[in-house]
Amino acid sequence: MSVVAKDLDEDTFIGLELPLNYGNSGFFNRTKTALQQSISNIKNLLLTNKGERLGNPTFGSELLSVIFEQENTDIESRVEETIRSSMSEFLPFINVVNIQTNFSETNKNVLSVGIKFTLNVDETSEADLTLDLSNYNSD
C-alpha cells in the first residue's frame, strides 16, 4: 500500500504523535497521515542531542547546543545549517522549503524556529512546524 493510499485510509494509523500523551482511542495519540508523522519525526530528531539516544549515538542534532552558545552573532544561519544537516542525514524523504528563526519581541533570549516542508512522495502537500525553544536547555 502506498503512502498516499495509507493517508486516505481512515482505519490506518502511521505512528505515534509526540509528545507522548494519553489518547482518546488508545494508550497514546496516533498519527493518521505521513505529514502528521513527519512533524513528530522532525521534533524527535531536532530536540534530541547527539549522543543522547541509546544504541544510536549519532542520531539527533546540535540545535540546542547552537542556540545556547555564548556570543553567537550569526545564530540564524547556524540554526538553519544545523537543521538542514540533521534532516538530510536522518530524514532524507523530507524536503525543507523554508526555515525561519524568530526572536521574541519581549525577550530576546526566547527563540522559535518555523520549518515549512513537503514530502518526497507528495510535494503538493505542505506542512508547517514551529519549535518553541524557550522550554528546552542544552543539558
C-alpha positions as CSV (number, residue, x, y, z in Angstrom):
1,M,0.0,0.0,0.0
2,S,1.5,3.4,-1.0
3,V,1.9,6.3,1.4
4,V,-0.9,8.3,-0.3
5,A,-3.2,5.3,0.0
6,K,-2.4,4.9,3.7
7,D,-3.2,8.6,4.2
8,L,-6.6,8.2,2.6
9,D,-7.5,5.0,4.6
10,E,-9.5,6.0,7.7
11,D,-8.6,2.8,9.6
12,T,-4.8,3.1,9.1
13,F,-2.5,4.8,11.6
14,I,1.0,5.7,10.7
15,G,2.7,6.2,14.0
16,L,2.7,7.9,17.4
17,E,2.3,11.6,17.9
18,L,4.9,13.5,20.0
19,P,5.0,14.4,22.8
20,L,3.6,11.1,24.1
21,N,0.2,11.7,25.8
22,Y,-2.8,9.6,26.7
23,G,-5.0,9.3,23.6
24,N,-8.8,9.2,23.2
25,S,-8.9,5.9,21.4
26,G,-5.8,4.1,22.8
27,F,-2.9,4.5,25.1
28,F,-1.1,7.1,23.0
29,N,-2.3,9.7,20.4
30,R,-1.6,8.3,16.9
31,T,-1.0,10.0,13.6
32,K,-3.1,9.2,10.5
33,T,-1.1,10.8,7.7
34,A,2.6,10.9,6.6
35,L,2.7,14.6,7.1
36,Q,1.5,14.3,10.7
37,Q,4.1,11.6,11.4
38,S,6.8,13.7,9.8
39,I,6.1,16.5,12.2
40,S,6.7,14.1,15.1
41,N,9.8,12.7,13.4
42,I,11.2,16.2,13.0
43,K,10.5,17.1,16.6
44,N,12.1,13.9,17.7
45,L,15.2,14.5,15.6
46,L,15.8,18.2,16.3
47,L,15.1,18.1,20.0
48,T,17.4,15.1,20.6
49,N,21.0,15.9,21.3
50,K,23.7,13.8,19.5
51,G,24.8,11.1,21.9
52,E,21.5,11.1,23.8
53,R,19.9,8.1,22.1
54,L,21.0,4.7,23.3
55,G,22.3,2.4,20.5
56,N,22.5,5.3,18.0
57,P,24.8,8.0,19.3
58,T,24.9,9.9,16.0
59,F,21.1,10.4,15.9
60,G,19.9,13.9,16.7
61,S,21.0,17.4,16.1
62,E,23.2,20.0,17.7
63,L,20.3,22.6,17.6
64,L,20.0,23.0,21.4
65,S,23.8,23.4,21.7
66,V,23.8,26.0,18.9
67,I,21.1,28.2,20.4
68,F,22.8,28.2,23.8
69,E,26.3,29.1,22.6
70,Q,27.5,32.4,24.1
71,E,28.2,35.3,21.8
72,N,26.9,33.7,18.6
73,T,26.4,36.6,16.2
74,D,25.2,34.6,13.3
75,I,22.6,32.3,15.0
76,E,20.1,32.3,12.2
77,S,22.4,30.8,9.7
78,R,23.9,28.3,12.2
79,V,20.4,27.2,13.2
80,E,19.4,26.7,9.6
81,E,22.7,24.8,8.8
82,T,22.2,22.5,11.8
83,I,18.6,21.7,10.9
84,R,19.3,21.1,7.2
85,S,22.3,18.9,8.0
86,S,20.4,16.7,10.5
87,M,17.4,16.4,8.4
88,S,19.3,15.5,5.2
89,E,21.1,12.7,7.1
90,F,18.2,11.2,9.1
91,L,15.0,12.3,7.3
92,P,16.0,12.4,3.6
93,F,12.4,11.9,2.5
94,I,11.5,15.4,3.8
95,N,12.1,18.5,1.6
96,V,12.8,21.6,3.7
97,V,11.2,24.5,1.9
98,N,11.9,27.3,4.4
99,I,13.4,27.8,7.8
100,Q,12.6,30.9,9.8
101,T,14.2,31.9,13.1
102,N,12.2,34.3,15.2
103,F,13.2,36.0,18.4
104,S,10.5,37.1,20.9
105,E,9.8,40.9,20.8
106,T,9.5,41.0,24.6
107,N,12.5,38.8,25.5
108,K,15.5,38.5,23.1
109,N,16.5,35.2,24.8
110,V,13.4,33.4,23.6
111,L,13.7,31.8,20.2
112,S,11.3,29.9,18.0
113,V,12.1,28.2,14.7
114,G,9.5,27.7,11.9
115,I,10.0,25.0,9.4
116,K,8.0,24.6,6.2
117,F,8.4,21.3,4.4
118,T,7.0,18.8,1.9
119,L,7.4,15.0,1.5
120,N,9.3,13.5,-1.5
121,V,6.2,11.3,-2.2
122,D,3.8,14.2,-2.3
123,E,5.3,17.6,-3.0
124,T,1.9,19.2,-3.3
125,S,1.1,18.8,0.4
126,E,3.0,21.3,2.6
127,A,3.2,21.4,6.4
128,D,4.5,23.9,8.9
129,L,6.1,23.2,12.2
130,T,7.1,25.7,14.9
131,L,9.5,24.7,17.6
132,D,9.4,27.0,20.7
133,L,12.9,26.5,22.0
134,S,12.3,28.5,25.2
135,N,11.3,25.4,27.1
136,Y,14.5,23.4,26.4
137,N,18.0,23.6,27.7
138,S,21.2,22.0,26.4
139,D,21.8,19.7,29.3
